[in-house]
C-alpha cells in the first residue's frame, strides 16, 4: 500500500492511544494493588513545571482529534479537560478513538498542502498538512504519550517498552 | 508534495536529531554553569531500570541509521556505543545525520512493502517497510528523544517544548 496522509495519521493515532490506554490500565492496577490513592499518579509530574499525568493524556488526545479534524476540514470536537480519574481519562481516549474512526481516508488523503491554522498559547500557527502531521502532530503525540509512560514508570509502575510500542509487526 | 516514505523518514530524522542536539547543548551548558560533573547528567535515569541519558541518545541514533539503511537496502553502519561525554554524544548525532544525508529519495521511496528484518533482544522482528517506519521506528525515535529531554528537565535543565519541537512551521 502506498504511504498516504491517512495511513500516516489515523491508524498511527488509534494504535498509540490504544497503547496509552493499556499503560494507564497498568497505572490504575498499580494504585489498587499498592493501596495508593490513584490521584497521586494522576497528579504526578516529572518536574515541578511540567504537566501532570492527566494533562499529558488530555494533550495527547487533543492533538489527535485536532489533526484528524483539521486535515479532514471538519470541526474540531471540543472537550472540557475536566478528567481527574483513570476511568475518566480512559473515557476521553475512547471518545477520541471513536471520533477519529469516523474520519475516512477520502477526507484525509491529498491533504499534504492543505492549510491548517491553530492557536497555541495565544499564538497562531499556520502549516501545510504534511509538515503539520510530520513535524508537529506526531512529535507532540509521542512526546505526551512517552511522558505519561515515564511518569508512571518513574513512580514504580511496571511498564516496559512493549507496552508503549504494542506489537509493531 | 505527495507524502512519500522518504518524506516521512529522512527529513523527520534530521529534524529530530537536530533538536536533540540543541537539548543536549542546554544540558552541557547547565552542568558548566552549575559546576556539576556532566557525567551526572550523562548517567541520569528516570527510573533505576531505565537507560541513562547516554543510552537514550545511542538508541535514538541507532534507530535512525538502521531505518535509513534498511529501507534503502544498504548496510547498517556499526557504532561502538562507547560515548560517555556530551561532545561524544554530539559527534554520534552528527555522524548519524551525515550518514542519513547520503541516502537519497530514490533509495527510500517505494519501500512501503520492502521486507525488513532486525534483531531486538535476541528476537528477530520482520516488518514491511511502512509499518516498520510508522509503528516502530518513529515511535522509538520520539520515545528516546522525549526521554532524553525528560531526564534533563527532571534534573533542572531549562528545556521547553519548543526545544523539542524546533520551529515546526
Interface residues (C-beta under 8 A of the other chain):
Chain A: X1 X2 X3 X4 X5 X7 X8 X11 X12 X15 X16 X46 X47 X50 X112 X113 X125 X126 X127 X130 X131 X132 X134 X135 X136 X138 X139 X140 X142 X143 X146 X147 X149 X150 X153 X154 X156 X161 X164 X165 X166 X168 X169
Chain B: X1 X2 X3 X4 X5 X7 X8 X11 X12 X15 X16 X46 X47 X50 X112 X113 X125 X126 X127 X130 X131 X132 X134 X135 X136 X138 X139 X140 X142 X143 X146 X147 X149 X150 X153 X154 X156 X161 X164 X165 X166 X168 X169
